[in-house]
Amino acid sequence: MINALVWFCLCLCRLVDVTDAVKTVSVMEGDSVTLNIEVQKYLLIMWRFGNTRIAEVNRLTQTNSTYDGPDGRFRDRLKLDQTGSLTVTNTRTTDSGLYTVTVISKDTKYMSFNLTVNERSSSSNRVASSFVVNNSTVSQTENNSDHICCDFTEAVIRLAVSALVGMHSFAI
């Protein structure tokens, strides 16, 4: 009896392949995001947002379905391709959360994505500045953001140009 139980557990472990890694995905509000699973061979793929089923592809019945969710939050915003990847269009902050997918073929695989939808900065976060060089006024408007928008090389070039402009205006 013990041998049969051990054999059953080993077979069950072989059939169910659990992937523990949760992939973290971040996107700006209003953008589209694709949660890629890149599966070629499967019988059934089921996507869930929290505990709510939102999409499935069934090769046996040859159906590809998306669901709005109980509150209609995903209405006309989900796309499912034949590899099982899920695209959410026109993302909203309420779309943030855990997306899980179950892929059933010879084995059963589980994958998870933690999606974060970041708010777009408002126009009130814009910084305007102006300075005078050779009796000409130069104005600049940019977004006030905590994100670094340039790489190291661009930062060095900007620093050098700022130093040259500063030395030139000091000499005049």
C-alpha positions as CSV (number, residue, x, y, z in Angstrom):
1,M,0.0,0.0,0.0
2,I,2.8,2.4,0.9
3,N,4.6,1.6,-2.4
4,A,1.4,2.4,-4.4
5,L,1.0,5.8,-2.5
6,V,4.7,6.7,-3.2
7,W,4.2,5.7,-6.9
8,F,1.0,7.8,-7.2
9,C,2.8,10.8,-5.6
10,L,5.7,10.5,-8.0
11,C,3.4,10.3,-11.0
12,L,1.4,13.3,-9.8
13,C,4.6,15.3,-9.3
14,R,5.6,14.5,-12.9
15,L,2.2,15.6,-14.3
16,V,2.0,18.9,-12.4
17,D,4.9,21.3,-13.1
18,V,4.6,24.3,-10.9
19,T,6.6,27.4,-11.8
20,D,7.1,29.5,-8.7
21,A,8.7,32.5,-10.3
22,V,6.3,35.5,-10.6
23,K,7.3,37.7,-13.5
24,T,7.0,41.4,-12.7
25,V,5.6,43.7,-15.5
26,S,5.3,47.4,-15.3
27,V,3.4,49.7,-17.7
28,M,2.2,53.3,-17.9
29,E,-1.6,53.9,-17.7
30,G,-3.2,53.9,-21.2
31,D,-0.5,51.8,-22.8
32,S,-0.9,48.2,-23.9
33,V,0.9,45.3,-22.3
34,T,1.4,41.7,-23.4
35,L,1.9,38.9,-20.9
36,N,3.9,36.4,-23.0
37,I,3.8,32.7,-22.2
38,E,5.0,31.5,-25.7
39,V,3.4,28.1,-25.6
40,Q,3.2,26.1,-28.8
41,K,1.6,22.8,-27.7
42,Y,-1.4,22.8,-25.4
43,L,-4.9,21.6,-25.0
44,L,-6.3,24.4,-22.8
45,I,-5.0,27.8,-21.5
46,M,-6.9,29.6,-18.8
47,W,-6.0,33.2,-17.6
48,R,-7.2,34.5,-14.3
49,F,-7.0,38.0,-12.7
50,G,-7.2,37.3,-9.0
51,N,-9.9,34.6,-8.7
52,T,-11.7,35.7,-11.8
53,R,-11.4,33.9,-15.2
54,I,-10.7,36.4,-17.9
55,A,-9.6,34.4,-20.9
56,E,-9.2,30.9,-22.3
57,V,-8.1,29.1,-25.4
58,N,-9.4,25.6,-25.9
59,R,-7.9,23.6,-28.7
60,L,-10.3,20.7,-28.3
61,T,-13.4,22.9,-29.0
62,Q,-11.3,25.4,-31.1
63,T,-12.6,28.3,-29.1
64,N,-10.8,31.5,-28.0
65,S,-12.7,33.5,-25.4
66,T,-12.2,36.6,-23.3
67,Y,-14.4,37.7,-20.4
68,D,-15.2,41.2,-19.1
69,G,-15.0,40.2,-15.5
70,P,-17.8,40.6,-12.9
71,D,-17.5,44.4,-12.9
72,G,-16.9,44.7,-16.6
73,R,-13.4,46.2,-16.1
74,F,-11.9,44.4,-19.1
75,R,-14.7,45.0,-21.6
76,D,-13.2,45.1,-25.1
77,R,-9.6,45.4,-23.8
78,L,-8.4,41.8,-23.8
79,K,-6.8,40.0,-26.7
80,L,-5.6,36.4,-26.7
81,D,-3.3,35.1,-29.4
82,Q,-2.8,31.5,-30.5
83,T,0.4,31.1,-28.4
84,G,-1.7,31.9,-25.3
85,S,-0.2,35.3,-24.7
86,L,-2.6,37.8,-23.2
87,T,-2.7,41.5,-24.2
88,V,-4.4,44.1,-22.1
89,T,-5.1,47.3,-24.1
90,N,-5.7,50.8,-22.7
91,T,-4.4,49.8,-19.3
92,R,-5.8,51.4,-16.1
93,T,-4.5,51.4,-12.6
94,T,-7.3,49.1,-11.6
95,D,-5.7,46.5,-13.9
96,S,-2.8,46.2,-11.5
97,G,-2.6,42.8,-9.7
98,L,-1.7,39.2,-10.1
99,Y,-2.5,37.4,-13.4
100,T,-2.2,33.6,-13.4
101,V,-2.3,31.3,-16.3
102,T,-2.8,27.5,-16.3
103,V,-1.5,25.7,-19.4
104,I,-2.7,22.1,-19.8
105,S,-1.0,19.8,-22.2
106,K,0.8,16.6,-21.4
107,D,1.9,18.4,-18.3
108,T,0.1,21.2,-16.4
109,K,2.1,24.4,-15.9
110,Y,1.2,27.5,-13.9
111,M,2.7,30.9,-14.5
112,S,2.1,34.2,-12.7
113,F,2.6,37.8,-13.7
114,N,2.4,40.7,-11.2
115,L,1.3,43.7,-13.3
116,T,1.7,47.2,-12.1
117,V,0.0,50.0,-14.0
118,N,1.6,53.4,-13.1
119,E,-0.3,56.6,-13.4
120,R,0.8,59.1,-16.1
121,S,2.2,62.3,-14.6
122,S,-0.1,65.3,-14.9
123,S,0.8,68.5,-16.7
124,S,1.0,70.2,-13.3
125,N,4.3,68.3,-12.8
126,R,5.9,70.2,-15.6
127,V,8.9,72.5,-14.8
128,A,9.5,75.6,-16.9
129,S,12.9,77.4,-16.9
130,S,14.5,80.1,-18.9
131,F,17.9,81.8,-19.1
132,V,19.6,84.4,-21.1
133,V,22.6,83.7,-23.4
134,N,24.0,86.5,-25.6
135,N,20.9,88.7,-25.1
136,S,18.7,85.8,-26.3
137,T,16.2,84.2,-24.0
138,V,16.1,80.4,-24.1
139,S,13.1,78.7,-22.5
140,Q,12.8,75.0,-21.7
141,T,9.8,73.0,-20.4
142,E,10.2,69.5,-19.1
143,N,8.4,66.9,-17.1
144,N,9.3,66.8,-13.4
145,S,9.9,63.1,-12.9
146,D,11.9,60.9,-10.7
147,H,12.9,58.7,-13.7
148,I,16.3,59.1,-15.2
149,C,15.8,59.8,-18.9
150,C,19.3,59.6,-20.2
151,D,22.3,57.2,-20.0
152,F,25.8,58.0,-18.7
153,T,27.1,59.3,-22.1
154,E,24.3,61.7,-22.5
155,A,24.7,62.9,-18.9
156,V,28.4,63.7,-19.5
157,I,27.6,65.5,-22.8
158,R,24.9,67.6,-21.0
159,L,27.3,68.4,-18.2
160,A,30.0,69.5,-20.6
161,V,27.6,71.7,-22.6
162,S,26.3,73.3,-19.4
163,A,29.8,74.0,-18.3
164,L,30.7,75.6,-21.7
165,V,27.6,77.7,-21.7
166,G,28.3,78.8,-18.1
167,M,32.0,79.7,-18.9
168,H,30.9,81.5,-22.1
169,S,28.3,83.7,-20.3
170,F,30.8,84.3,-17.4
171,A,33.5,85.6,-19.9
172,I,31.1,88.0,-21.5
